[in-house]
Amino acid sequence: MKSLVRAVLVGTGIVVAGLLGSANAAQAVPSGCNLQVGVPADGAQVRCSSGTGEVRVRIQCILTKPGGDPIINDRNGAWVGVGSTSSVNCPGGPTLYEAWYEVR
């Protein structure tokens, strides 16, 4: 029983140390980000005005077929630095379903 408790405590300590260690990395992310949907058509773009690090736009495209289940496809824009624009669109028949962005 003592070895089980010790293993749980050691595992918890590692998780807490990992969370505390990532605090500095979380502070170095872009801020002032502006997500625009429908620009380009059936797509999205994002641009951040301050901070450091990189940002990219992500979208989901949906293709509906008569009598079939819809097909949802994820697409990613390029990782770009602050002041640059990341954009992506749904090519061909799929239409934009959802848009968001990620920072690192």
C-alpha positions as CSV (number, residue, x, y, z in Angstrom):
1,M,0.0,0.0,0.0
2,K,2.9,2.4,0.8
3,S,4.4,1.8,-2.6
4,L,1.1,2.7,-4.3
5,V,0.7,5.9,-2.3
6,R,4.4,6.8,-3.0
7,A,3.8,6.2,-6.8
8,V,0.8,8.4,-6.8
9,L,2.6,11.2,-4.9
10,V,5.6,11.0,-7.3
11,G,3.3,11.0,-10.3
12,T,1.4,14.0,-8.9
13,G,4.6,15.8,-8.2
14,I,5.8,15.3,-11.8
15,V,2.5,16.7,-13.2
16,V,2.6,19.7,-10.9
17,A,6.3,20.4,-11.8
18,G,5.4,20.2,-15.5
19,L,2.5,22.6,-15.1
20,L,4.7,25.1,-13.1
21,G,7.5,24.7,-15.6
22,S,5.3,25.7,-18.5
23,A,4.2,29.0,-16.9
24,N,7.1,30.9,-18.6
25,A,6.3,29.5,-22.0
26,A,2.6,30.5,-21.6
27,Q,3.6,34.1,-21.1
28,A,5.4,34.3,-24.4
29,V,2.4,34.1,-26.7
30,P,0.9,36.5,-29.2
31,S,-1.9,38.8,-28.0
32,G,-4.3,41.3,-29.6
33,C,-5.3,38.6,-32.1
34,N,-8.1,39.3,-34.6
35,L,-9.9,36.4,-36.2
36,Q,-11.8,37.1,-39.4
37,V,-14.2,34.6,-40.8
38,G,-15.2,34.5,-44.5
39,V,-11.9,36.1,-45.5
40,P,-10.9,34.6,-47.9
41,A,-14.3,33.2,-49.1
42,D,-15.1,30.0,-47.2
43,G,-12.1,30.5,-45.1
44,A,-10.6,32.5,-42.2
45,Q,-7.5,34.5,-41.2
46,V,-5.9,35.7,-38.0
47,R,-3.4,38.4,-37.2
48,C,-1.9,39.2,-33.8
49,S,-0.7,42.7,-33.0
50,S,1.5,42.2,-30.0
51,G,3.4,39.7,-27.9
52,T,5.9,37.1,-29.1
53,G,5.6,33.6,-30.5
54,E,3.5,32.4,-33.4
55,V,-0.2,32.0,-34.3
56,R,-2.1,30.0,-36.9
57,V,-5.7,29.8,-38.0
58,R,-7.6,26.5,-38.0
59,I,-10.8,25.7,-39.8
60,Q,-13.2,22.9,-40.3
61,C,-14.8,22.5,-43.8
62,I,-18.0,20.5,-44.3
63,L,-19.1,18.7,-47.4
64,T,-22.7,17.5,-47.4
65,K,-23.8,14.8,-49.8
66,P,-27.4,14.0,-50.5
67,G,-28.4,10.8,-48.7
68,G,-25.0,10.6,-46.9
69,D,-23.3,11.7,-43.8
70,P,-21.5,15.0,-43.9
71,I,-17.7,14.9,-44.3
72,I,-15.8,17.3,-42.0
73,N,-12.2,18.1,-42.8
74,D,-9.7,20.1,-40.7
75,R,-7.4,22.6,-42.4
76,N,-4.5,24.6,-40.9
77,G,-3.0,27.9,-41.9
78,A,0.7,28.4,-41.6
79,W,2.4,29.3,-38.3
80,V,3.3,33.0,-38.5
81,G,4.9,35.6,-36.2
82,V,3.3,38.6,-34.7
83,G,2.3,41.2,-37.3
84,S,1.8,38.5,-40.1
85,T,-1.4,36.9,-41.3
86,S,-2.2,33.2,-41.2
87,S,-5.0,32.3,-43.6
88,V,-6.7,29.2,-45.0
89,N,-9.8,28.3,-47.0
90,C,-12.0,25.4,-47.9
91,P,-11.2,24.5,-51.5
92,G,-13.8,23.4,-54.0
93,G,-17.2,22.2,-52.8
94,P,-16.8,22.2,-49.0
95,T,-18.0,25.2,-47.0
96,L,-16.7,26.7,-43.8
97,Y,-18.1,25.1,-40.7
98,E,-16.0,26.5,-37.9
99,A,-12.9,28.7,-37.3
100,W,-10.5,29.3,-34.5
101,Y,-6.8,30.0,-33.9
102,E,-3.9,28.6,-31.9
103,V,-0.9,30.4,-30.4
104,R,2.5,29.1,-29.3
